Amino acid sequence: MTRLIEATATEYNGITFRSKTEAKWAVFLDALEIKFEYEKRTIPLSISKQYLPDFFLPQLNAFLEVKPDNEEIVIEECIKARCLAKDDKTKKVWLAIGLPKERVGNILPLSQWNDSTSIQDILGENRNRYYFCEDRRDKGIFWLQSDDFVGEMFAHSYCVGGWGTSTDHMKPPYISDRIKRAHQLALQNYKAKITTNEDISKKT
């Protein structure tokens, strides 16, 4: 079934994205010098559906799907994204909800949960939502972090790779100037050509 979602197709850096939200994530990734491939290929899923992830990040070996902050849409997309994570265990699968914002956990690393945990349970816990940090010593090495992991007392973070050189040390990640700048650029009114403003037939 094809779902119609009101969106504004937005051109940024020579690529026409299906929505402003996708375009802003592209700005964010560019600012971090994280390479991406937009809508690289359609992937057949084991649930007899086709899936076209928004971004593939080769340096992080991760698919990144971007969706608006709408529970119905997110749940529907999580089903396919989690199936992709189950079908292809060689890659990470993330779903980003809404715009990239500093210290706002809105990335769901769906490779992390098996079928015994419902999508509603995943969405219902703030500790399951992560945001980008950069390694404290290693430039260009990125982490995902959640601040609400154990009784709001501890952060949980783990390295996801990057274009830099990773070294062995015990320093936790942080919100670097590079991360701050990437969020600022993504949220400001950058020069992007608005190509349409209509209902766009989204991927099934």
N, C-alpha and C positions, 0 to 999 in steps of 0.2 A: 504494500500500500504506500502510495506517495503522499508525503506530508507537505502541505503548503505553509510556509512560514514567512511572515512579513519581514523583509530584510532589505538592506541597502547595499547593492553591489558596489564595491569600492576599489578603485585602481590605486595601487601603491607600488612604486618601483618597477613598473612595467607589467605587473601581474594584477589581474582582476579577481579580487576575492569576493566570495558570495555575501559577505557581510562586513560591516565596519569592525565588529569584534574580531573577526579573523585577521583583518588588515592591521589592527592594533597589536595583535600577537606577533604578526610578522615584523612590525617595527621593533617590538621588544626583543625578538630573537636577533634581528639585525644589529641592534645596539650591543648585544652580548657577543656578537661575532659568531653566533651559532648558525651554521648553515642549515637550510631547510629546503625540502622539495614539496611543492604544493600540489595536492591531489595527484600523487604520483601514479597510483594504479588501483584498480578495483580488485578487491580480494574476495574470493568465494569463501563463505563461512560454513561450518559444519551444521548450522541450524537452517541450512537451505536458503540463505540470504546472501546478497552481495553487499560489500562494504567498501566505501571509498574514504579512508581517513583524510582529514584536512592536511596534516603535515607529517612528513617523515624527517627526522633529525638524524642524519647519518653519524655525526660525531658523538651522539648520545645513544645511538642505536634504539631510537624510540619513535613510536607513533604518537602524535598529539592531535586529539580531536577537540574542537572548540565549539562550545554551545552557549546560548544565552542563559541567564539565571532564571530558568523556568523548570520547575520540578518535573512536569510531565514530559517535556522534551528531553531532559537530562536522563530520566529513568529509561526512556525508550532507547536513547543512544548508548547508555551503559550496558544494555543487554548485548548489543552488537560489539561494543568495544571489549567487554569482558570475554565474549566468545572468541574474538581475535586473540586476546591474551592467552586463552586456553589452547587455541589451535596452533599458535606460533610462540612457543616458549623461548625462542632465541632472541626476541625483541621485547622491549618495554612498551606498555600501552598506557597512555595517560589521557584523561579527559579534563579539560579546563572549563570551568564554569564562569562565564562573564569575562570582564576585562582584567588584564594584568594590573594588580595594585600591590604596592609595597606592604609586606607583612600581612597580606590577606591570603589565607589558605584557601585556594580554589582549584587546586590540581588534585585529581583523584588518580593515584597510581594503581590501575585496575589489575595489573599482574599480581598484586599482593594478596588477593582474596580468591578462594575457591567457591564453588557453587553452594556450599553450606551456609555462606553468609549472604543474606538477601541484599539487594541493591538499596532498598529502603533503610536497612540497618547501616549500611556503609554511609549513606547520605546523612543519616541522623546523628552521626558522631563527628564533632568538629576535629577530633584528633586524626580523622582520616583524610583531612584536607591539608595539602602541602603548598609551599611556595618556594621560589628559587632563592638560593644563597650561593655565594662563591667561597671557594676554599680560602682560609685565612693566610696561607702561605703560597699556594700554587695558583698563579694567575691562569684563568681560563679553565679551571676545574670547578664544576658546579655540583651543588647538592640540592636535595629536596628536604624541607624541614617543616614540621608541625609543632606549634607551640602549646597545644592543648592535648598532650599525650597521656600523662598520668596525673589525674586530679589537678590539672592546670598548674602543676609545679615544675614539670620537666619538659624540655623540648626533645623531639625525636628527629634525627636527621640521618641521611645516608647519601653517599657519593653516587652521582649518576654519570660522571665522566665529563669530557669536554675536549677542547682543542689544545689545552695546555699540557704540561708534563706533570704527572702526579708523583709526589714523593711521600715517603713514609714518615708521618709525624702525628702527634696527638692533639693538634689544635683544631677546635671545632670551627665550622663555617660561620660566616657572618654576612650582613647586608653591606656589601662593598660599595664604593662609589660607582663602580660600573653598574651594579644592580640598581642603585638609586637612579642613575641617569637613564637607564633603560626604561624604568617605570615612568619617569617624567616625560620622555619622548613619546612613549606609547599613549599617554593620556592627554598630551597637548594636541592642539589643532594643527597637525602637520599638513603639508601640502599634498593632498590626495584628490584625485579626480573622482567625483561621484558619477558613475556611469548610468545607474538606474535607481529607481525607488519603487519597487513593486514586489508582489509576492513571487518568491523564487522557489521553484520546485526543488526540494531538498532530496538528498540521497535516500534510497530505501534501505 
